[in-house]
Amino acid sequence: MPVDETLIEVDGPWTHRTVHAGGVRFHVAEAGDGPLVLLLHGFPQFWWTWRHQLAALTEAGYRAVAVDLRGYGTSDKPPRGYDLPALAVDAAGLVRALGETSAIVVGHDWGGLLGWTMSVLDPKVVRRLVPVSAPHPLRLRSALFTDPLGQLKASRYALGYQLPFLPERKLTRKGGAAVGRLVERWAGPQWPGDGVTRVYREAMRLPTVAHCALEYYRWFARSQLRPDGFRYARQMRAEIEAPTLQLHGALDPCILPRTAQGSSRFVAAPYRWRLIEGAGHFPHEERPEQFNAELISWLSDPEPDR
């Protein structure tokens, strides 16, 4: 049974619209006025993962914009461009298309890896950086090689994503049951339940979304031994000059806290690390009150210290 794309445009205290950046059409949900906060989701979700933050940031005096990344939701799904440098161009273009020269960038999972990448490749566009459940890309790469019983074991699911066709089929069959199992395995005990899981199961069944989502993983793995991957790694050695708040669920079984915590060595600016107790891989959904308090407190501090 086909999935209705209108499930992406969930009603709430936000406005849905389309924004064009770099020849790609993006669906965004936005709310509020004030400094721009760009919210970038991860796998296997879409803009709706930030519903709690859209409301809290608006109340705190910010303009919050949650986007469906390239290949997700009702954004365009071109055949290529799922490497982090291309995605960073997308996100920087979005900031400018939204009428700003820079933004506070909050990214979860792949959105966090994208935020780290933007901070290096287009540093002027990132006013502050908040990676969530997302180590610096070089820290993740290092941990995959040096922590075989930890991060490599936790990431073994992604090895299967390197196969053609079969992973897409697995993610979408039986109403997206595999997506539901994945989300619930990665979440902590505070996961909001079956209703939320069902939304992500359905969203992954939209035409070509599963394929596009898996292309992110395929680029990251395959580029490690290719010239484009070597070039990206060299670029990412640059120090990050944006004040950075790194948030992570203490119970995250997908990206281990110890993997993410080593990211501070890449940040020259003021840096703060916060564990969200009782949360797994999705702290912004599992413990939204605590997450929002940490985020907004840090954003309201004009000089966040080390």
SULHULIN-V16655 format. One record per backbone hydrogen bond with DSSP energy under -1.0 kcal/mol. NH is the residue of the N-H (numbers start at 1). CO is the residue of the C=O. If there is no record, write none. Layout:
nh = [NH/NH]
co = [CO/CO]
This chain:
nh = [7/8/10/14/15/17/19/21/24/26/28/29/30/31/37/38/39/40/45/49/50/51/54/55/56/57/58/59/60/61/62/63/64/65/66/67/68/71/72/75/76/87/88/89/90/91/92/93/94/95/96/97/98/99/100/103/104/105/106/107/108/109/111/113/114/115/116/117/118/119/121/122/125/126/127/129/130/132/133/140/141/142/143/144/145/146/147/150/152/154/155/156/158/159/162/163/166/169/170/171/172/173/177/180/181/182/183/184/185/186/187/191/197/198/199/200/201/202/203/204/205/206/209/212/213/214/215/218/219/220/221/222/223/225/226/230/231/232/233/234/235/236/237/238/240/244/245/246/247/248/250/251/252/259/260/261/263/264/266/267/268/269/272/274/276/279/281/285/286/287/291/292/293/294/295/296/297/298/299/300]
co = [4/5/8/12/30/28/26/24/21/19/17/66/15/64/63/104/65/106/42/46/47/48/50/51/52/53/54/55/56/58/57/35/31/37/29/39/27/76/69/72/25/83/84/85/86/87/88/89/90/91/92/93/94/96/95/125/36/128/38/130/40/132/108/109/110/111/112/113/114/115/117/118/122/123/103/243/105/107/247/136/137/138/139/140/141/142/143/147/147/150/151/153/155/156/159/160/164/165/166/167/168/169/173/176/177/178/179/180/181/182/183/188/193/194/195/196/197/198/199/200/202/203/206/208/209/210/211/214/215/216/217/218/219/222/223/226/227/228/229/230/231/232/234/235/266/270/129/272/131/274/276/279/249/256/256/257/260/261/263/264/240/240/244/246/248/276/186/282/282/283/287/288/289/290/291/292/293/294/295/296]
